[in-house]
Amino acid sequence: MLRTLTFPSSHSLFFHFFRHFPHSLPPLPLSLISITVSDQNLRRKLTPTTLRCISSHSPSDILSEHPPFIRIYKDGHIERLSNTETIPASLTPQNDVITKDIIYSPDLNLSVRLFLPHKSITTSNTNNNKLPLLIYIHGGAWLIGSPFSPIYHNFLTKVTKSSNCLTVSLQYRLAPENPVPAAYEDSWSAIQWIYTHEEDWINEYADFKKVFLAGDSAGGNMCHHMAVKAGEEKLEPRFKGVVIVHPAFWGKDPIDEEDLQDLEESDRIGEVWEKLVSPTSVDGVDDPLFNVVGSGSGSGFGVLGCEKVLVAVAGKDVFVRQGLGYAAKLEKSGWGGEVEVMVEEDEGHCFHLLNPDSENAPKFMKRFVEFITG
């Protein structure tokens, strides 16, 4: 059964994730030898890494720029331009939630951040008192972002408190240093690690009969593929539900008559995928990892390893028709679970993260939490 919730709003945040990409991208160097990261507002925060970048590079050293994501230098350095700040984990309650970071892949030095309601540590954790488990995959066009950024730390702190759940936010390797499918491989590896119950909080507090998977943008895309993988691998217990928020799905051709793609914008999305995110992809944006909705192969809809799916879309998001098409295709796939669509007509891509004080952000949060607790 397909249910649709629509929330109109007089407050508009028009944000197209790819609108500011350069139209023409030169090819990447064959070898990316190191990374330099700087904060997006240098007047607010200067780090040693930022200073090294400033002192060792000049404008003539730049090979290409791809705001708001990365700058590539001729010597192979990658400078990330946004979402580079971090918040440390803390066992001191913040908004009644405690956090810690645990390495799940020593070989790749990849971690997860765990969020736990502080009150849980004083509660007897019998099976009746265990908490829903939320696994979260962050967005950022496969190029930027981490579980440790303020955007995701603050959002998931609120979700954890409101849902009274244990949250595990996944770190994965980023492109272009590590083109896809690295991010997908890392996410699946993290999910498998979570299911070993080896980590103390997971073992003590998580109710594996209530496991939820969620992600936004690129993370929403990966949530679909992780749910397919879970179904194919017969992951047990299966996910109770999956939340796919403003998913980054795309293809060369519009998916329906209402998918009125701006040609220049479409070209930019294609070039970012083909030259930065997945340069070895034979099919370009029609790669099944990206073209989930228009793929003739079905993209694994019938084997989705979960009971229900919530698809959130925003009316002013470049990916809105893809998200609606995804929900419709899932409904027709014979999968058999429950599909719900939440529409924010006058909002843009990831508005709830970029503008958490907006009029519709609390409505989004309320439905997100209800999906986990209901």
N, C-alpha and C positions, 0 to 999 in steps of 0.2 A: 504494500500500500504506500502511495506517495502522498505525503502531506507537505504543504507549502505554507510557511509563515512569512508575511510581508510587513515590514516596518517602514512606512514613509517618514520623511523628516524634513523639516525646514532648514536644518543645518547641513551644509554641504562641505565635504572635504574631498576635493577632486584630486585624486592622486593616481596617476598611471605609472606603474613601477618602471616602465621602460621608456617613458616619454623623453628623458633627457639623454638617452644614449646617442653617441655619435653615429652619423649615418654610414660612414665607411671605416672599417676596422682593418688595419694592416695585420698581416699574419704574425703570430707569436714567434719569439725566438725558439730555435729547436731545443735549447736547454735553459730551463729556468733555474738559476743557480742559487738564489737566495730571496728572502722576503724582507721587506721593510714596511712597517705599519705605522701610520700616524693618525692622530686624532683629527676629526673633521673640523674642529675649531681650535686652531693653534694658539689663539690668544687666551683661551681658557685653560689649556693644559699642554705643557711641553714635557715630553718624556725623553729619556736618553735615546730611545729608538727614533723618535721624531727628529731629534737634533742630528743624529747620524745621517738621516735621510736628507735633511736640509743642507748639511755641510758637504755631503759627498755627491750630490747631484745638482745639475743646473737644468733649466728648461731645454737646453739643446740635447740633454741626455735622454729625453723622453721619447719613447717609441710610439706610444699611443695612450690616450686617456679615455676612460669609460665611466664617467660620473653617472650615478653617485657611488659607484662600486670600487673600481681599481684604476691605478695608473701603472703602466708597464714601461720600464726603462730599457735602453738598448743593451745593457749588460745583463739583463735577465731579472733584475730586481722587480718585485711586485709590491706596490704600496697600496694598502687598502684605505679608502677615503672616507668610509662611514661605518658606523656600528662597530667601532674598535674598542670603545671603553669597556671596562669590566667591573663587576661588583664581586668582592670576595665572598665565599661561603662563610657562614657563621653559625656556631652552636648557641649563640646568644639570640633569643627570639626576636625576630623582626616581623611586625604585624602578626604575632603569634605563630610564626613559622620558623623552624630551624632548617639549616641547609648544610650540606657537605658535598665535596667532590671526591669521586672515586675513579681511578684508572681502570677501564675495562679492557683496553688493548695496550699492554706494555710495549709491544713491538712498534706500534704506531703512535704511542704516547697520546691516546685518545681517552677522554674522561666522560663521565656523566655527572650531572648535578642532581642531587636528591633533595626534595622538599618534603618536610614532615610537619604536620600540626604539632606544636609544642605540647599540647595537652595529652597527646598520645603516649608520651614517655611516662606519664603518671597513671596510665590506665592499664588494667590487666588485659592482655591481648590474647584472649581465647579466640576460637574461631568466630564466635559471634561478634567480637569487637574488632576484627581486622578491617582494614581500610581498602576501599577501591584503589586500584593502581592505575595511574595515568602515565603513559609513555608519550613524550612529546618530541617532535622533530621540527626544529626551527626552519624558518625561511631565509631568504637573502639571495635568490637567483643562483644558488649553488656557489656563489662567489664570496659572500661575506656572512658575518653573523656567527654566534656561538651561544651555548647555554648560559654563558657567564656575562652576557651583555645586559645592561640595565633594562632594555626593552623586554627581554624574555624573562629575566630574573623577577622583575616587578610583576609582570603579567601572571607568571606561574605561581608566585607567592599568593596573589589574590585568588587564583583558581584553587590552590591547595587549601587555603583557609576556608573558602566558601563551600568547597565540595567535601571538606574533611577527608581528603584522599592523600595518598603517598604519590608524589610525582617524580618521575625520572626523565630528565631532559638530556637529549643525546648530542654529543659532539661528533662531527664527521669531517673527513678531509674535504677541503674546498678546492674548486677549480680556480684558476687554470693550472696551478701546480699539479693538481690531481684531478684530471678530467673524469666526468662520469664514465663508467659506473662506480667509481670509488665511493661516492657518498651513499649510494644504495647498498653497496657491500658492507660499509661500516655500520649503517643503520641496522641491517639484518644481524650483523655480528653482535651489536649491542643488545638487540632483542633476545638473541640466544643466550647471551651472558646473563641478562635479567632473569630468564627462565631457569637458570641453574640454581637460583636461590642462595648463591654463595655470599652475597652481601648482607650484612647484619640487619639493616633496616628492612630490606626487601624480605628477608626470611622471617623477620619477627612481625612486621606490620601489614604486609601485602596480602590481600585476598585475591588469589589467582582465579577465582570464579567471577571476578569483576575487574577484568583488565580492559582498559580503554587506550586506544591509540589516536593521537591527534597531531595536526601540524598545519602550518599556513604556507601559502605560496609554493615555493619549491618543496617545502616540507609537506604541504598538502598533497602534492604530486607523489612524493615518496610514500606517504601513508597508503595511497592506493596500491602501489607496488608491493609494499610490505604486507598488506592484507592479502594480496594475491599469493605472495610467497608463503604466508602462513597457511593458506588453504592448500596450496600444492604440497607443502611439507608436512601437512596435518599437525601443525603446532597445537599442543594441548597444554592447558585448556585454551580454546580458541578465544579470540578477542570478543568481549561483550559488545563493544561498539567502536566505531571509528568516526572521528570528526575531521572532515576535510574542508579547510577554510581557504576561500579564495584561491583555489588550486591553479598552479601554473601548468596548464595543458595548452598545447598549440598544434598547428598543422599548416600546411601550405594553402589549403582550401578552406573557405568558411564552412562551418558545420550546418548552417541552416540559413534561410532567407533573411533572418534578423541579425545575423553575424556580420555586421557592416564594418569590416576591418579597414582602418586607415592604412593605406599602402605603405607610407613612409614608416609608420610605427611598426607595421608587420615586418618590414624589411629589417628594422633595427633588432627586433626580437629574434628574428632568424639569424642575423649575423652574430649576436651575442651567444646564442646556443651553438652555432656551427664553428665559431672561431675562438670562443673562450671556454665554453662549458663542455662541449663534446666535439672537438675538432676531428676526431676519427670516425664520426658517425657517417655511414654510407648514405643514409636516407635524409640527412639534415634534420629539419624540424619534423619530418615525418617519421623519425626514429620512434619506435613504439614506447620508449620511455617518456617522450614528450607528447607525441600525438596519441593520447589515450582514447579520446572521444571519437576521432575520425578513423582510427585504425580498423582495417577490415578484419584483422585477426581476432577481434573481440576483446583484446587486452586483459583476458582472465576474469572478466566480470562474473562468470558463472561459478567460480571457485573461491570467491572472496571469503576469507576465513574469519567472519564475524557475524553477529546476529542482527546488527542494525547500523545504519550510516546516517550521519547528519552532514549535509552539504551546505556550507554557508557561502553566499555570493553577495557582491555589492554592485549596485546598478551602474556606477560610474567606473567600474574596474574594467580594464581591457580584456580580462579573462572571464567576464560575466557569462557570455554565451557558452563558453566551454564548460563552466561549472554547471549551468542549467542542463546542457547537453549530457554531461556526465551523469547527473541524477536520472534523467530520462532513459539513458542507455542502460543504467544499472537496473532500473525498474523493469525494463523489457527483457532483461538477460535471462530470466528464469532462476536467478540466484535464490530468491525465496525469502530474503530478509526484509526488514522494514527500512524504507528510505524517507527521509524528511529533508526538506529544503527550507533554509532561512534566507530571506532576501531583505537587504537594506537598500532601498531604491536610490537614495540620494547620497550614498557614501562611496568612497573610493577604496582602492586596494589596501587591505590591512589597516583600515582606519582605526580599529580598536586598539592597535599597537602604537600607531603613529600619533594618535590623538585620543588617549584614554579618557579625557574629560569631555569628549563630544557627547551630544545628546543621545546617540544611539549606542554608545559603548556599553552602558549598563544593561541595555536590553540584550545585546550580544552576550555579555557575561552571564546574565541570568539564564539564557537558554543553554549556553555551554555547560553551566553547572548542573542544570536540570537533567541534561542528557546523561551526566555521570551519576547523579544521585537518584534519578527517577526509576 
